[in-house]
């Protein structure tokens, strides 16, 4: 199995859902300074490194999120990895066993998903909207300040497997089967 794609939304330099494709085998990431190479690796680490803290800070959000978006819903970071069956993988491979509960496509080549979300729980949305509504229009920096001072500590993170719409929580022990090094 291999990571065929990673989708990143609102994380650091990645604003709207950005999809990055990978090939089966070795992939090389090349780019100018500040083009997002390290942020891509940090996103992969949030998904696959069991020893990495999954808690983020206000600085991990993309600051180009519009004021309208901030007012309509609390900012959220979403990172999804799509894993696919390798071309030479055997029918009952260990890889398939590891991701069997993550499958989103059963026919060959199989496909599985792992999704990281960093979000404000629903129970805190009313307070969030109340505080944001008090901020004068055009003061996006004030919105970020309220988010940082009053809500970032209430944010939580989850790792979902399979179709993220079903909100199936990942077994944290399964990540030990991935060899993530950075």
Secondary structure in CASP SS format (residue, H / E / C, confidence):
PFRMAT SS
TARGET T0000
AUTHOR 0000-0000-0000
METHOD secondary structure of the structure
MODEL  1
X C 1.00
X E 1.00
X E 1.00
X E 1.00
X E 1.00
X E 1.00
X E 1.00
X E 1.00
X E 1.00
X C 1.00
X E 1.00
X C 1.00
X C 1.00
X E 1.00
X C 1.00
X C 1.00
X C 1.00
X E 1.00
X E 1.00
X E 1.00
X E 1.00
X C 1.00
X C 1.00
X C 1.00
X C 1.00
X C 1.00
X C 1.00
X C 1.00
X C 1.00
X C 1.00
X C 1.00
X C 1.00
X C 1.00
X C 1.00
X C 1.00
X C 1.00
X H 1.00
X H 1.00
X H 1.00
X H 1.00
X H 1.00
X H 1.00
X H 1.00
X H 1.00
X H 1.00
X H 1.00
X H 1.00
X H 1.00
X C 1.00
X C 1.00
X C 1.00
X C 1.00
X C 1.00
X C 1.00
X C 1.00
X C 1.00
X C 1.00
X H 1.00
X H 1.00
X H 1.00
X E 1.00
X C 1.00
X C 1.00
X C 1.00
X C 1.00
X C 1.00
X H 1.00
X H 1.00
X H 1.00
X H 1.00
X H 1.00
X H 1.00
X C 1.00
X C 1.00
X C 1.00
X C 1.00
X E 1.00
X E 1.00
X E 1.00
X E 1.00
X E 1.00
X E 1.00
X E 1.00
X E 1.00
X C 1.00
X C 1.00
X C 1.00
X C 1.00
X C 1.00
X C 1.00
X C 1.00
X C 1.00
X C 1.00
X H 1.00
X H 1.00
X H 1.00
X H 1.00
X H 1.00
X C 1.00
X H 1.00
X H 1.00
X H 1.00
X E 1.00
X E 1.00
X E 1.00
X C 1.00
X C 1.00
X C 1.00
X C 1.00
X C 1.00
X E 1.00
X E 1.00
X E 1.00
X E 1.00
X E 1.00
X E 1.00
X E 1.00
X E 1.00
X E 1.00
X E 1.00
X C 1.00
X H 1.00
X H 1.00
X H 1.00
X H 1.00
X H 1.00
X H 1.00
X H 1.00
X H 1.00
X H 1.00
X H 1.00
X H 1.00
X H 1.00
X C 1.00
X C 1.00
X C 1.00
X C 1.00
X C 1.00
X C 1.00
X H 1.00
X H 1.00
X H 1.00
X H 1.00
X H 1.00
X H 1.00
X H 1.00
X H 1.00
X H 1.00
X H 1.00
X H 1.00
X H 1.00
X H 1.00
X H 1.00
X H 1.00
X E 1.00
X E 1.00
X E 1.00
X E 1.00
X E 1.00
X E 1.00
X E 1.00
X C 1.00
X C 1.00
X H 1.00
X H 1.00
X H 1.00
X C 1.00
X E 1.00
X E 1.00
X C 1.00
X C 1.00
X H 1.00
X H 1.00
X H 1.00
X H 1.00
X H 1.00
X H 1.00
X C 1.00
X C 1.00
X C 1.00
X C 1.00
X C 1.00
END
